[in-house]
Amino acid sequence: MDYNGLISQRLEEHIATVNRLLESGDISRAIEKAVESITECFRRGGKVYFCGNGGSAADAQHLAAEFSGKFYIDREVLPSEALHCNTSYMTAVANDFGYDIVYSRLIKGIGAEGDILVGLSTSGNSKNILNAFATCREKKIRTIGMTGATGGKMRDCSDILINVPSTDTPRIQECHITVGHIICEMVEHNIFGNKEK
């Protein structure tokens, strides 16, 4: 195997995907809307939830921790959590009722009007996230979809869609974290101002 060639190729693919993100006015506007919505949610005392599957579940947990812990500055908690972190809940509901409702059932129980659910799905077609978004619509919980290029079925059910311009799962997930970090930084700045890093 040509290690150097593969390393260079993957880094070039990553850079190309980021450049397409940078050039997309629609995605920049969607990121701005996400920042404004999350900022408003926290200022009103709401909570921001995250969900995903596989690597996207890890990304969901990572981004929730940036709010509930800290991003750049020491400050008060911004209430946020990833919905998959209670393994007893996840395995019980998946076993007893089916995996497709693990997120919709939980958001129905703990979500409140004015909260936000961020769903990460590279395909945009994860059924458990689609079901959760449908529940959010009933409960007046805003939704932010983070997907790949097409947006999949989440395109039509997300209040805000951030669709990374790629169909390659690793490149999409890399950009989800980059976009998520930008959102966390801007929300933190909006609420707490220019404090020392």
C-alpha positions as CSV (number, residue, x, y, z in Angstrom):
1,M,0.0,0.0,0.0
2,D,1.2,3.5,-0.8
3,Y,0.7,5.1,2.6
4,N,1.9,8.5,1.6
5,G,-0.3,8.5,-1.4
6,L,-3.4,7.5,0.5
7,I,-2.7,10.0,3.3
8,S,-2.3,12.8,0.8
9,Q,-5.4,11.8,-1.1
10,R,-7.6,11.7,2.1
11,L,-6.3,15.1,3.3
12,E,-6.9,16.6,-0.1
13,E,-10.5,15.2,-0.1
14,H,-11.0,16.7,3.3
15,I,-9.7,20.1,2.2
16,A,-11.8,20.0,-0.9
17,T,-15.0,19.3,1.1
18,V,-14.2,22.2,3.5
19,N,-13.6,24.4,0.5
20,R,-17.0,23.5,-0.9
21,L,-18.5,24.3,2.6
22,L,-16.7,27.7,2.6
23,E,-18.0,28.6,-0.9
24,S,-21.7,27.7,-0.1
25,G,-23.7,30.8,0.9
26,D,-26.7,28.6,1.7
27,I,-24.7,26.6,4.3
28,S,-23.2,29.7,5.8
29,R,-26.7,31.1,6.2
30,A,-27.9,27.8,7.7
31,I,-25.1,27.9,10.2
32,E,-26.0,31.5,11.2
33,K,-29.6,30.5,11.7
34,A,-28.5,27.6,13.8
35,V,-26.4,29.9,16.0
36,E,-29.3,32.4,16.4
37,S,-31.8,29.7,17.2
38,I,-29.5,27.9,19.8
39,T,-28.6,31.3,21.4
40,E,-32.2,32.2,21.7
41,C,-33.1,28.8,23.1
42,F,-30.4,29.0,25.9
43,R,-31.3,32.6,26.7
44,R,-34.9,31.6,27.3
45,G,-33.9,28.8,29.6
46,G,-34.3,26.0,27.0
47,K,-32.2,22.9,26.4
48,V,-30.4,21.7,23.3
49,Y,-30.4,17.9,22.6
50,F,-28.3,16.0,20.1
51,C,-28.8,12.5,18.5
52,G,-27.1,10.3,16.0
53,N,-26.0,6.8,15.2
54,G,-22.6,5.2,15.2
55,G,-19.9,7.8,14.6
56,S,-22.6,10.5,14.5
57,A,-23.6,9.5,18.0
58,A,-20.0,10.1,19.1
59,D,-20.2,13.5,17.4
60,A,-23.5,14.3,19.0
61,Q,-22.0,13.5,22.5
62,H,-18.9,15.6,21.7
63,L,-21.0,18.6,20.7
64,A,-23.3,18.4,23.6
65,A,-20.3,18.3,25.9
66,E,-19.0,21.5,24.3
67,F,-22.1,23.3,25.6
68,S,-22.6,21.6,28.9
69,G,-18.9,21.8,29.8
70,K,-17.1,24.6,28.0
71,F,-15.8,25.5,24.6
72,Y,-13.2,28.3,24.8
73,I,-14.1,30.0,28.1
74,D,-14.9,29.2,31.7
75,R,-18.6,30.1,32.1
76,E,-21.9,28.8,33.3
77,V,-23.4,25.6,32.0
78,L,-25.4,25.7,28.8
79,P,-27.9,22.8,29.3
80,S,-27.3,20.2,26.6
81,E,-27.1,16.4,26.3
82,A,-26.9,13.6,23.8
83,L,-29.9,11.4,23.9
84,H,-28.1,8.1,23.6
85,C,-26.0,8.3,26.7
86,N,-28.3,6.2,29.0
87,T,-27.4,2.7,27.8
88,S,-30.0,1.1,30.0
89,Y,-32.7,3.2,28.4
90,M,-31.4,2.7,24.9
91,T,-31.1,-1.1,25.2
92,A,-34.4,-1.5,27.0
93,V,-36.5,0.5,24.5
94,A,-34.7,-0.9,21.5
95,N,-35.3,-4.4,22.8
96,D,-38.9,-3.9,24.0
97,F,-40.2,-1.5,21.3
98,G,-37.7,-1.2,18.5
99,Y,-34.6,0.9,17.7
100,D,-36.6,3.2,15.5
101,I,-38.3,4.9,18.4
102,V,-35.4,5.3,20.9
103,Y,-35.1,9.0,20.3
104,S,-38.7,9.9,19.6
105,R,-39.8,8.3,22.9
106,L,-37.2,10.1,24.9
107,I,-37.7,13.5,23.4
108,K,-41.4,13.1,23.9
109,G,-40.7,12.5,27.6
110,I,-38.1,15.2,28.3
111,G,-38.3,17.7,25.5
112,A,-40.3,20.9,26.0
113,E,-41.6,23.6,23.7
114,G,-38.8,26.0,22.8
115,D,-36.0,23.3,23.1
116,I,-33.9,22.3,20.1
117,L,-33.0,18.8,18.8
118,V,-29.9,18.6,16.6
119,G,-29.9,15.3,14.5
120,L,-26.7,14.1,12.9
121,S,-27.1,11.7,10.0
122,T,-24.7,11.4,7.1
123,S,-27.4,10.0,4.8
124,G,-30.2,12.1,6.3
125,N,-32.4,9.0,6.3
126,S,-31.9,7.6,9.9
127,K,-35.4,6.4,10.8
128,N,-34.9,7.0,14.6
129,I,-33.9,10.6,13.9
130,L,-36.8,11.1,11.4
131,N,-39.2,9.8,14.1
132,A,-37.7,12.1,16.7
133,F,-38.1,15.1,14.4
134,A,-41.7,14.2,13.8
135,T,-42.2,14.2,17.6
136,C,-40.4,17.6,17.8
137,R,-42.9,19.1,15.3
138,E,-45.8,18.0,17.5
139,K,-44.1,19.4,20.6
140,K,-42.9,22.7,19.0
141,I,-39.3,21.8,19.5
142,R,-37.1,23.2,16.7
143,T,-34.9,20.8,14.7
144,I,-31.5,21.2,13.1
145,G,-30.5,18.5,10.7
146,M,-26.8,17.9,10.0
147,T,-26.5,15.7,6.9
148,G,-24.6,15.0,3.7
149,A,-25.1,16.6,0.4
150,T,-28.6,15.5,-0.5
151,G,-30.1,16.0,3.0
152,G,-32.0,12.8,2.5
153,K,-35.5,12.7,4.1
154,M,-34.3,15.1,6.8
155,R,-34.3,17.8,4.1
156,D,-38.1,18.1,4.4
157,C,-38.5,17.8,8.1
158,S,-35.6,19.9,9.5
159,D,-36.3,23.5,10.5
160,I,-32.7,24.3,9.7
161,L,-30.6,22.0,7.4
162,I,-26.8,22.0,7.3
163,N,-26.0,19.6,4.5
164,V,-22.3,19.1,4.0
165,P,-21.5,19.0,0.3
166,S,-20.2,15.4,0.2
167,T,-21.5,11.9,-0.2
168,D,-18.5,10.3,1.6
169,T,-19.3,9.4,5.2
170,P,-15.9,10.2,6.8
171,R,-15.7,13.6,5.1
172,I,-19.2,14.5,6.1
173,Q,-18.5,13.6,9.7
174,E,-15.3,15.6,9.8
175,C,-17.2,18.6,8.6
176,H,-20.0,18.0,11.1
177,I,-17.5,18.5,13.9
178,T,-16.0,21.5,12.2
179,V,-19.4,23.1,11.8
180,G,-20.4,22.1,15.3
181,H,-17.3,23.7,16.7
182,I,-18.1,26.9,14.9
183,I,-21.7,26.9,16.2
184,C,-20.5,26.3,19.8
185,E,-17.9,29.1,19.6
186,M,-20.4,31.6,18.2
187,V,-23.2,30.7,20.7
188,E,-20.7,30.9,23.6
189,H,-19.6,34.3,22.4
190,N,-23.2,35.5,22.0
191,I,-24.2,34.6,25.5
192,F,-21.0,35.2,27.5
193,G,-19.1,37.8,25.4
194,N,-15.4,38.2,24.9
195,K,-14.0,36.4,28.0
196,E,-10.5,35.1,28.2
197,K,-9.9,31.7,26.5
